[in-house]
Amino acid sequence: MKIIKKENLPSKICEVCKRAFSFRKKWTRNWEAVKYCSSGCRKNSTSKP
């Protein structure tokens, strides 16, 4: 397992709260599909599929 420093992790902006959030290990397989920083923001989103 390769160790990556925290400051070198990719980050995105949350669509709901507009805050920056960084990569988490559990998002490894679907990082491209991640839009929200938390489940709370996901629940508060206005665009529900």
N, CA, C and O of each residue as an XYZ file, in Angstrom:
196
protein
N       0.842     -1.182      0.000
C       0.000      0.000      0.000
C       0.883      1.240      0.000
O       1.803      1.368      0.808
N       0.589      2.138     -0.910
C       1.367      3.359     -1.047
C       0.815      4.434     -0.114
O      -0.393      4.669     -0.077
N       1.684      5.073      0.625
C       1.274      6.123      1.552
C       1.337      7.473      0.836
O       2.354      7.826      0.240
N       0.239      8.214      0.905
C       0.151      9.532      0.285
C      -0.075     10.559      1.384
O      -0.933     10.374      2.247
N       0.689     11.632      1.354
C       0.523     12.679      2.357
C      -0.815     13.385      2.172
O      -1.315     13.522      1.056
N      -1.378     13.826      3.279
C      -2.704     14.421      3.271
C      -2.792     15.658      2.368
O      -3.813     15.875      1.715
N      -1.737     16.459      2.330
C      -1.780     17.675      1.519
C      -1.725     17.382      0.024
O      -1.977     18.276     -0.784
N      -1.401     16.145     -0.362
C      -1.331     15.775     -1.776
C      -2.583     15.056     -2.271
O      -2.617     14.608     -3.418
N      -3.607     14.936     -1.437
C      -4.832     14.267     -1.834
C      -5.676     15.182     -2.715
O      -5.649     16.400     -2.542
N      -6.429     14.606     -3.665
C      -7.304     15.433     -4.489
C      -8.463     15.981     -3.661
O      -8.822     15.414     -2.629
N      -9.037     17.074     -4.118
C     -10.173     17.664     -3.409
C     -11.216     18.153     -4.407
O     -10.933     18.333     -5.592
N     -12.420     18.359     -3.902
C     -13.545     18.851     -4.700
C     -14.315     19.869     -3.883
O     -14.066     20.035     -2.689
N     -15.255     20.552     -4.529
C     -16.147     21.499     -3.866
C     -17.526     20.850     -3.788
O     -18.039     20.347     -4.787
N     -18.116     20.863     -2.606
C     -19.449     20.294     -2.391
C     -20.481     21.128     -3.153
O     -20.421     22.357     -3.131
N     -21.428     20.464     -3.829
C     -22.444     21.160     -4.612
C     -23.472     21.879     -3.745
O     -24.106     22.826     -4.211
N     -23.649     21.455     -2.503
C     -24.667     22.040     -1.637
C     -24.099     23.171     -0.792
O     -24.607     24.291     -0.841
N     -23.049     22.895     -0.015
C     -22.530     23.880      0.929
C     -21.338     24.667      0.386
O     -20.877     25.607      1.033
N     -20.839     24.302     -0.780
C     -19.720     24.990     -1.452
C     -18.414     24.968     -0.665
O     -17.555     25.825     -0.872
N     -18.256     24.007      0.225
C     -17.005     23.839      0.966
C     -16.132     22.812      0.264
O     -16.626     21.911     -0.413
N     -14.837     22.964      0.437
C     -13.902     22.003     -0.141
C     -13.844     20.764      0.753
O     -13.852     20.870      1.979
N     -13.786     19.606      0.130
C     -13.595     18.361      0.866
C     -12.573     17.530      0.124
O     -12.455     17.611     -1.098
N     -11.834     16.728      0.877
C     -10.751     15.969      0.265
C     -11.113     14.495      0.145
O     -12.078     14.016      0.739
N     -10.322     13.810     -0.629
C     -10.476     12.402     -0.932
C     -10.482     11.551      0.331
O      -9.730     11.811      1.270
N     -11.334     10.534      0.346
C     -11.358      9.549      1.425
C     -11.146      8.177      0.820
O     -11.514      7.927     -0.328
N     -10.559      7.301      1.589
C     -10.236      5.969      1.092
C     -11.474      5.221      0.602
O     -11.391      4.469     -0.369
N     -12.619      5.413      1.255
C     -13.828      4.698      0.854
C     -14.363      5.161     -0.501
O     -15.209      4.488     -1.090
N     -13.880      6.308     -1.004
C     -14.302      6.819     -2.305
C     -13.338      6.429     -3.418
O     -13.416      6.994     -4.509
N     -12.445      5.499     -3.186
C     -11.417      5.132     -4.164
C     -12.021      4.723     -5.501
O     -11.562      5.180     -6.548
N     -13.035      3.877     -5.487
C     -13.592      3.351     -6.734
C     -14.524      4.318     -7.446
O     -14.678      4.219     -8.664
N     -15.153      5.252     -6.734
C     -16.126      6.131     -7.379
C     -15.869      7.619     -7.117
O     -16.822      8.385     -6.975
N     -14.627      8.036     -7.053
C     -14.276      9.429     -6.779
C     -14.880     10.375     -7.820
O     -15.253     11.497     -7.481
N     -14.980      9.947     -9.060
C     -15.537     10.800    -10.113
C     -17.024     11.086     -9.874
O     -17.524     12.133    -10.284
N     -17.726     10.171     -9.220
C     -19.161     10.322     -9.003
C     -19.499     11.055     -7.710
O     -20.654     11.431     -7.511
N     -18.535     11.267     -6.835
C     -18.791     11.918     -5.545
C     -19.079     13.398     -5.776
O     -18.294     14.095     -6.418
N     -20.226     13.883     -5.243
C     -20.628     15.282     -5.418
C     -20.759     16.028     -4.095
O     -20.636     17.252     -4.055
N     -21.009     15.292     -3.012
C     -21.326     15.910     -1.731
C     -20.295     15.554     -0.673
O     -19.710     14.471     -0.709
N     -20.070     16.464      0.270
C     -19.057     16.254      1.300
C     -19.548     15.341      2.419
O     -18.739     14.746      3.131
N     -20.863     15.226      2.581
C     -21.403     14.412      3.676
C     -22.789     13.901      3.307
O     -23.384     14.342      2.323
N     -23.290     12.978      4.099
C     -24.639     12.474      3.854
C     -25.682     13.544      4.149
O     -26.760     13.534      3.554
N     -25.379     14.466      5.058
C     -26.284     15.574      5.348
C     -26.473     16.475      4.152
O     -27.595     16.881      3.847
N     -25.385     16.794      3.470
C     -25.479     17.607      2.250
C     -26.205     16.838      1.146
O     -26.972     17.423      0.383
N     -25.968     15.549      1.063
C     -26.655     14.736      0.053
C     -28.158     14.763      0.284
O     -28.930     14.853     -0.671
N     -28.583     14.685      1.545
C     -30.013     14.725      1.869
C     -30.614     16.086      1.628
O     -31.796     16.179      1.297
N     -29.840     17.154      1.782
C     -30.335     18.519      1.604
C     -30.260     19.006      0.165
O     -30.643     20.141     -0.118
N     -29.777     18.179     -0.743
C     -29.657     18.614     -2.131
C     -31.054     18.757     -2.739
O     -31.972     18.005     -2.410
N     -31.191     19.723     -3.619
C     -32.495     19.969     -4.262
C     -32.697     19.092     -5.482
O     -33.836     18.874     -5.896
N     -31.627     18.585     -6.066
C     -31.738     17.742     -7.254
C     -31.745     16.273     -6.860
O     -30.700     15.623     -6.845
N     -32.913     15.758     -6.546
C     -33.030     14.357     -6.140
C     -33.377     13.527     -7.361
O     -34.339     13.837     -8.063
N     -32.603     12.464     -7.632
C     -32.869     11.622     -8.814
C     -34.098     10.782     -8.685
O     -34.432     10.033     -9.603
